[in-house]
Amino acid sequence: MNTVIDIIVKAVQPEFIFLLGSSWNYHKSVSIFASTPACHHQVTHYDLLVIVPGQEKRNIDELHDIIENRCKPEAVVTAIIFPIHRFNHLLEAGHPFCNEVVRAAKQWY
C-alpha cells in the first residue's frame, strides 16, 4: 500500500489520494503435517481517486496511464483523476460522488 502511494506521489505530485475500494485474494492451506492452517492474503487491485493540482500541465489520460503503468509491478490500480478545482466545484455543487468520497473514502495522502 505504501509503495503504491510512493509511486503515485513521485509520478504526479497529487494534492490528495483517496482509497475508493480494493480487492483481496485470500489463500488458506490445511495440511495434516501442520498444526495450524497457513493463511496468506494480498491486495490484488486498488480503486483510487487521485486529485491533482490545478496547474497540472499533463492531460488526464496521460496521468491515468502514468499512474496505472507505474503501479502495475506492485498492484493493479484503477485511478479516477480530478484536478482539485474541478473536484471542489463539484463538491460545492453537492455532487453525490464527491460528497461520498469526502464522507466515506479513506484518505491515503
BAMISE-94221 format. One record per residue (C-alpha): residue number from 1; x, y, z; residue in one letter. Coordinates in nm, 3 decimals, padded with zeros to 5 digits. Example, Ala and Ser with C-alpha at 12.3 -4.5 7.8 and 13.67 -1.06 7.14 Angstrom:
2
<site n="1" east="01.230" north="-00.450" up="00.780" res="A"/>
<site n="2" east="01.367" north="-00.106" up="00.714" res="S"/>
***
This chain:
109
<site n="1" east="00.000" north="00.000" up="00.000" res="M"/>
<site n="2" east="00.273" north="00.249" up="00.092" res="N"/>
<site n="3" east="00.469" north="00.156" up="-00.220" res="T"/>
<site n="4" east="00.171" north="00.240" up="-00.441" res="V"/>
<site n="5" east="00.133" north="00.577" up="-00.267" res="I"/>
<site n="6" east="00.505" north="00.650" up="-00.308" res="D"/>
<site n="7" east="00.490" north="00.566" up="-00.680" res="I"/>
<site n="8" east="00.194" north="00.796" up="-00.737" res="I"/>
<site n="9" east="00.338" north="01.082" up="-00.530" res="V"/>
<site n="10" east="00.668" north="01.069" up="-00.720" res="K"/>
<site n="11" east="00.496" north="01.044" up="-01.058" res="A"/>
<site n="12" east="00.223" north="01.309" up="-01.035" res="V"/>
<site n="13" east="00.265" north="01.507" up="-00.708" res="Q"/>
<site n="14" east="-00.106" north="01.482" up="-00.617" res="P"/>
<site n="15" east="-00.291" north="01.702" up="-00.371" res="E"/>
<site n="16" east="-00.484" north="01.403" up="-00.233" res="F"/>
<site n="17" east="-00.523" north="01.028" up="-00.286" res="I"/>
<site n="18" east="-00.839" north="00.853" up="-00.168" res="F"/>
<site n="19" east="-00.893" north="00.478" up="-00.148" res="L"/>
<site n="20" east="-01.232" north="00.404" up="-00.302" res="L"/>
<site n="21" east="-01.206" north="00.026" up="-00.288" res="G"/>
<site n="22" east="-00.976" north="-00.274" up="-00.307" res="S"/>
<site n="23" east="-00.985" north="-00.641" up="-00.399" res="S"/>
<site n="24" east="-00.813" north="-00.910" up="-00.196" res="W"/>
<site n="25" east="-00.709" north="-01.268" up="-00.256" res="N"/>
<site n="26" east="-00.716" north="-01.495" up="00.045" res="Y"/>
<site n="27" east="-00.548" north="-01.834" up="00.045" res="H"/>
<site n="28" east="-00.569" north="-02.092" up="00.324" res="K"/>
<site n="29" east="-00.379" north="-02.420" up="00.320" res="S"/>
<site n="30" east="-00.466" north="-02.700" up="00.558" res="V"/>
<site n="31" east="-00.235" north="-02.998" up="00.598" res="S"/>
<site n="32" east="-00.209" north="-03.300" up="00.822" res="I"/>
<site n="33" east="00.157" north="-03.202" up="00.863" res="F"/>
<site n="34" east="00.089" north="-02.860" up="01.017" res="A"/>
<site n="35" east="-00.086" north="-02.784" up="01.345" res="S"/>
<site n="36" east="-00.237" north="-02.461" up="01.215" res="T"/>
<site n="37" east="-00.352" north="-02.367" up="00.867" res="P"/>
<site n="38" east="-00.121" north="-02.146" up="00.664" res="A"/>
<site n="39" east="-00.303" north="-01.829" up="00.559" res="C"/>
<site n="40" east="-00.199" north="-01.567" up="00.309" res="H"/>
<site n="41" east="-00.383" north="-01.264" up="00.179" res="H"/>
<site n="42" east="-00.284" north="-00.985" up="-00.052" res="Q"/>
<site n="43" east="-00.439" north="-00.689" up="-00.226" res="V"/>
<site n="44" east="-00.476" north="-00.753" up="-00.596" res="T"/>
<site n="45" east="-00.645" north="-00.431" up="-00.703" res="H"/>
<site n="46" east="-00.689" north="-00.074" up="-00.576" res="Y"/>
<site n="47" east="-00.954" north="00.173" up="-00.689" res="D"/>
<site n="48" east="-00.823" north="00.523" up="-00.623" res="L"/>
<site n="49" east="-00.927" north="00.883" up="-00.662" res="L"/>
<site n="50" east="-00.623" north="01.098" up="-00.734" res="V"/>
<site n="51" east="-00.673" north="01.473" up="-00.703" res="I"/>
<site n="52" east="-00.402" north="01.666" up="-00.885" res="V"/>
<site n="53" east="-00.304" north="02.033" up="-00.860" res="P"/>
<site n="54" east="-00.498" north="02.276" up="-01.076" res="G"/>
<site n="55" east="-00.182" north="02.384" up="-01.256" res="Q"/>
<site n="56" east="-00.102" north="02.028" up="-01.373" res="E"/>
<site n="57" east="00.009" north="02.054" up="-01.738" res="K"/>
<site n="58" east="-00.037" north="01.690" up="-01.838" res="R"/>
<site n="59" east="-00.381" north="01.581" up="-01.953" res="N"/>
<site n="60" east="-00.593" north="01.337" up="-01.751" res="I"/>
<site n="61" east="-00.535" north="01.047" up="-01.993" res="D"/>
<site n="62" east="-00.160" north="01.085" up="-01.964" res="E"/>
<site n="63" east="-00.175" north="01.096" up="-01.583" res="L"/>
<site n="64" east="-00.404" north="00.793" up="-01.585" res="H"/>
<site n="65" east="-00.156" north="00.592" up="-01.795" res="D"/>
<site n="66" east="00.140" north="00.702" up="-01.582" res="I"/>
<site n="67" east="-00.027" north="00.600" up="-01.255" res="I"/>
<site n="68" east="-00.163" north="00.267" up="-01.372" res="E"/>
<site n="69" east="00.151" north="00.159" up="-01.558" res="N"/>
<site n="70" east="00.399" north="00.259" up="-01.287" res="R"/>
<site n="71" east="00.193" north="00.089" up="-01.016" res="C"/>
<site n="72" east="00.147" north="-00.232" up="-01.216" res="K"/>
<site n="73" east="00.451" north="-00.414" up="-01.067" res="P"/>
<site n="74" east="00.307" north="-00.364" up="-00.716" res="E"/>
<site n="75" east="-00.068" north="-00.392" up="-00.773" res="A"/>
<site n="76" east="-00.334" north="-00.331" up="-01.033" res="V"/>
<site n="77" east="-00.461" north="00.025" up="-00.989" res="V"/>
<site n="78" east="-00.768" north="00.183" up="-01.139" res="T"/>
<site n="79" east="-00.741" north="00.559" up="-01.099" res="A"/>
<site n="80" east="-01.004" north="00.826" up="-01.127" res="I"/>
<site n="81" east="-00.830" north="01.161" up="-01.165" res="I"/>
<site n="82" east="-00.968" north="01.508" up="-01.095" res="F"/>
<site n="83" east="-00.796" north="01.847" up="-01.094" res="P"/>
<site n="84" east="-00.853" north="01.992" up="-00.748" res="I"/>
<site n="85" east="-01.053" north="02.292" up="-00.871" res="H"/>
<site n="86" east="-01.295" north="02.061" up="-01.057" res="R"/>
<site n="87" east="-01.339" north="01.830" up="-00.758" res="F"/>
<site n="88" east="-01.400" north="02.126" up="-00.524" res="N"/>
<site n="89" east="-01.650" north="02.278" up="-00.767" res="H"/>
<site n="90" east="-01.846" north="01.952" up="-00.785" res="L"/>
<site n="91" east="-01.827" north="01.910" up="-00.408" res="L"/>
<site n="92" east="-01.966" north="02.260" up="-00.351" res="E"/>
<site n="93" east="-02.241" north="02.186" up="-00.603" res="A"/>
<site n="94" east="-02.340" north="01.879" up="-00.396" res="G"/>
<site n="95" east="-02.232" north="01.614" up="-00.646" res="H"/>
<site n="96" east="-02.309" north="01.272" up="-00.488" res="P"/>
<site n="97" east="-01.976" north="01.113" up="-00.589" res="F"/>
<site n="98" east="-01.766" north="01.391" up="-00.438" res="C"/>
<site n="99" east="-01.979" north="01.401" up="-00.123" res="N"/>
<site n="100" east="-01.946" north="01.026" up="-00.076" res="E"/>
<site n="101" east="-01.568" north="01.043" up="-00.123" res="V"/>
<site n="102" east="-01.538" north="01.308" up="00.148" res="V"/>
<site n="103" east="-01.778" north="01.121" up="00.376" res="R"/>
<site n="104" east="-01.661" north="00.762" up="00.339" res="A"/>
<site n="105" east="-01.335" north="00.717" up="00.147" res="A"/>
<site n="106" east="-01.006" north="00.666" up="00.326" res="K"/>
<site n="107" east="-00.765" north="00.949" up="00.256" res="Q"/>
<site n="108" east="-00.429" north="00.789" up="00.176" res="W"/>
<site n="109" east="-00.239" north="01.106" up="00.102" res="Y"/>
***
